[in-house]
Amino acid sequence: MTTVQPGMSFADLERAYEGLADAIDRAGEAQALFLTKLALLLAERQGDLPLFAQALADALQDLSPPPAKTD
């Protein structure tokens, strides 16, 4: 995982997290579409494809598999 470059304070990062969590809740069943749109908008505004590709790889790290269904 790459290190985060300075630019956002911890407090701002916390506010970003809260805003993201709220937006995901508001998206309801369209959460995947919302997250895809958000990622592409941020990638376009950032303008650095290799950095975006690294962020994708970083985001995939340490994901826990969903719990198995028990019926």
C-alpha positions in Angstrom: 0.0 0.0 0.0 1.3 3.4 -0.8 1.5 6.2 1.7 -1.0 9.0 1.6 0.5 12.3 0.5 0.0 15.2 2.8 -2.9 17.5 2.0 -5.9 16.5 4.1 -5.8 16.8 7.9 -7.1 14.0 10.0 -10.1 16.1 10.9 -10.9 16.8 7.2 -10.4 13.1 6.5 -12.9 12.3 9.2 -15.4 14.8 7.7 -14.8 13.2 4.2 -15.5 9.8 5.7 -18.8 11.0 7.3 -19.9 12.6 4.1 -19.1 9.5 2.1 -20.9 7.3 4.6 -24.0 9.5 4.4 -23.9 9.6 0.6 -23.6 5.8 0.4 -26.7 5.5 2.7 -28.6 8.0 0.5 -27.7 6.1 -2.6 -29.6 3.1 -1.3 -29.7 0.2 -3.7 -27.6 2.2 -6.2 -24.5 2.2 -3.9 -22.3 0.4 -6.5 -23.3 2.9 -9.2 -22.7 5.8 -6.9 -19.3 4.6 -5.9 -18.3 4.0 -9.5 -19.5 7.5 -10.5 -17.6 9.0 -7.6 -14.4 7.2 -8.3 -14.5 8.2 -12.0 -15.3 11.8 -11.1 -12.4 11.9 -8.7 -10.0 10.2 -11.2 -10.9 12.8 -13.9 -10.4 15.7 -11.5 -7.1 14.2 -10.2 -5.9 13.6 -13.8 -3.2 10.9 -13.1 -4.1 7.5 -14.4 -1.1 5.7 -12.7 -2.0 7.3 -9.4 -5.7 6.2 -9.8 -4.5 2.6 -10.7 -2.4 2.5 -7.5 -5.4 3.8 -5.5 -7.5 0.9 -6.9 -4.9 -1.6 -5.9 -4.6 0.0 -2.5 -8.3 -0.1 -1.9 -8.4 -3.8 -2.7 -5.9 -4.6 0.0 -7.1 -6.2 3.2 -10.7 -6.6 2.2 -12.4 -9.2 4.3 -14.6 -11.7 2.4 -18.3 -11.4 3.2 -19.5 -13.9 5.8 -20.8 -17.2 4.4 -24.6 -17.5 4.2 -26.1 -20.0 6.6 -29.6 -21.2 5.8 
